[in-house]
């Protein structure tokens, strides 16, 4: 939850058979051992709108509900940390 009371949610949009997606997910799981946050993984191939929107950018880490892009293709730990500090 951020300072305004909005619930923040991190989402990784990706594909099941994507090695970059798996690397980002593993990196996020490792970071969770140091900083408390939650994230969800959504397979864009199950939604044509998400496929059209993110097809060339996966994996992409987005903060909802504001659709803030934290990083894409590779996990940027500095961008993630900056975002998490900003909302706390």
C-alpha positions in Angstrom: 0.0 0.0 0.0 1.4 3.4 -0.9 1.1 6.6 1.2 -2.3 7.5 -0.4 -3.8 4.2 0.6 -3.8 2.7 -2.9 -2.9 -1.0 -3.0 0.2 -1.4 -5.2 0.6 -4.6 -7.2 3.6 -5.7 -9.2 3.0 -7.8 -12.2 5.4 -9.6 -14.6 3.9 -9.9 -18.0 5.6 -12.7 -19.9 5.3 -16.1 -21.5 5.7 -19.6 -20.1 8.4 -20.6 -22.6 10.5 -17.4 -22.2 14.0 -17.7 -20.7 14.2 -14.0 -20.1 10.9 -14.2 -18.2 12.2 -17.0 -16.1 15.3 -15.0 -15.3 13.3 -12.0 -14.2 11.0 -14.1 -12.0 14.0 -15.8 -10.3 15.6 -12.4 -9.8 12.4 -11.1 -8.2 12.1 -14.1 -6.0 15.7 -13.6 -4.8 15.1 -9.9 -4.1 12.0 -10.8 -2.0 14.4 -12.4 0.5 15.9 -8.9 1.1 12.9 -6.5 0.6 9.3 -7.4 1.3 7.0 -7.1 -1.8 4.7 -9.3 -3.7 4.3 -9.9 -7.5 2.1 -11.9 -9.8 3.1 -13.5 -13.1 0.7 -13.2 -16.0 1.1 -15.1 -19.3 0.3 -12.6 -22.1 -0.6 -15.4 -24.5 -3.8 -16.0 -22.6 -5.1 -12.5 -23.5 -5.0 -11.0 -27.0 -5.0 -7.4 -25.6 -2.0 -8.1 -23.4 -0.2 -9.9 -26.3 -0.7 -6.8 -28.6 0.4 -4.4 -25.9 3.5 -6.2 -24.5 4.6 -8.7 -27.2 7.9 -7.1 -28.0 8.7 -5.9 -24.4 8.4 -9.1 -22.4 9.2 -9.7 -19.7 8.0 -6.5 -18.4 7.5 -5.5 -14.7 4.6 -3.2 -14.2 3.2 -1.6 -11.1 -0.6 -1.5 -11.0 -3.0 0.2 -10.8 -1.1 3.1 -12.4 0.6 1.0 -15.2 4.1 2.3 -14.2 6.7 0.4 -16.1 9.6 -0.5 -13.8 11.7 -2.4 -16.3 11.5 -4.7 -19.3 13.6 -7.5 -20.9 15.9 -7.7 -17.8 15.3 -7.1 -14.1 16.7 -3.7 -13.2 17.2 -4.0 -9.4 18.0 -0.3 -9.1 14.7 0.7 -10.8 12.8 -1.8 -8.6 14.4 -0.6 -5.4 13.8 3.1 -6.4 10.1 2.3 -7.0 9.7 0.4 -3.7 11.3 3.2 -1.8 9.1 5.8 -3.4 5.9 4.0 -2.5 6.8 3.4 1.1 
